[in-house]
Amino acid sequence: MKDINFLISKWEQILHKLENNNGKVHPIEIGKKAALQEVEAIEKELGYKLPPSYKYILYNLGKSLSFYYSFSEDTIIPSEYKEIYSGEINWNTDFLQNLNRLADDYVPI
């Protein structure tokens, strides 16, 4: 659990710095922790086991997490990072089945 608290702390520090530099920040929202039965039901629906590291997150952090940031238009971004003007991290166990469909429809270029 210490590693999860460290990760959340780092994300919060980054979002705080962005906000202090005129960035737009959607704060971290964390859903309820998963119960063993919920994860088993998800795995049954998907037809495969979830990775142990992901299950650890679901049990110890939450079934969902989201945050978003973007830089203002007047933010000066170094040229090597000019394409990175926003970002997000999110997951939600309610949408895992959608990822299965997306993977099935994926056509490599």
N, C-alpha and C positions, 0 to 999 in steps of 0.2 A: 504494500500500500504506500510505502514511502516513495517509491518510484512514480506512482500516479500523482501524489501530492506535488512532487518536484516538477513533473510535466505541466500540471495545471498552473503552478506558480510561474513557470517560464512563459507559458502562453499569456498569462495575465500581465507579466512584465512587458512583453512585446506589445500587447494591445494598449497598455498604458502609454508606452513610448510613442506609438502611432497616434494615439489620441492627443498627446501633448504636442505633436508636430502637425496638427491640423488634419489628421486622418479621420476618416469615418469608421467607427467601430461598432459592431453588433456584439454585445457582451457574450461571454460563455454561458450557454444554457445546457444543463446536464439533466437527463431524465432519471427515472428511478432505476435502481439496481435490479438486475435480472435474478429470478429464482431458477433453481436447477430445472424445475418442470417446464418453465418457459423456454429455456435453451434447448431442452430435449424436444419440445414441440416444434421449434424452429428447425432443428436438424431433421426431424421426421418429415416436415413439409418440404424442405429443400432436397432431401434424399441423400445427404452426406453430412459428415461431422464438420463442425466449425473448427478452425485452428485453435489450439490451446491458448495462444496469446490473446486472441480475440475474446474467447470465453472468459479469460481472466479480467479483461476490461469490462465485459458485460456484468460479471459478478461483483467487481470491486469499484467500478465507477458508475456506469449506467448503460441502459439500453439505447440511449440516444445522447448525442452531444453535438452542439453546433456553435460556431462563431464565424464572423466575417469581418474583413477589414478592407478599406480602399484608401488610396492616397487622394488628396485634393488635387485639382488640376494645376495648382501653382506649386506643388511639391517638386523640388529638384531631385531627380533620381539619377544616380550615376549611369552612364550610357550602357554599361554591361548588364544593368538590371532594368532598363527602360520598359521592357515588355512585362514586367511584374508590377502592375499598378494596383492589384487587388489579390485577395486570397481568402480561402475558407477551409475550414475543417469541419466535417460533419459525418455522422453516421446515425442510422436509426434502424433497429431490427425490423420495424414494420415494413421496410422497403427492400429487404434482402431478396425477396422473390422477384422483384423487378430487375435486380442485377442479373439473376439467372436468365431472364428473358432477353436482356440486353446482350449478354454473352452469347446466347443462342443465335441472335440476329447479327452478330459481329462478322463482318467480312473483311479479312486482312487486305491491305492495299499492296 
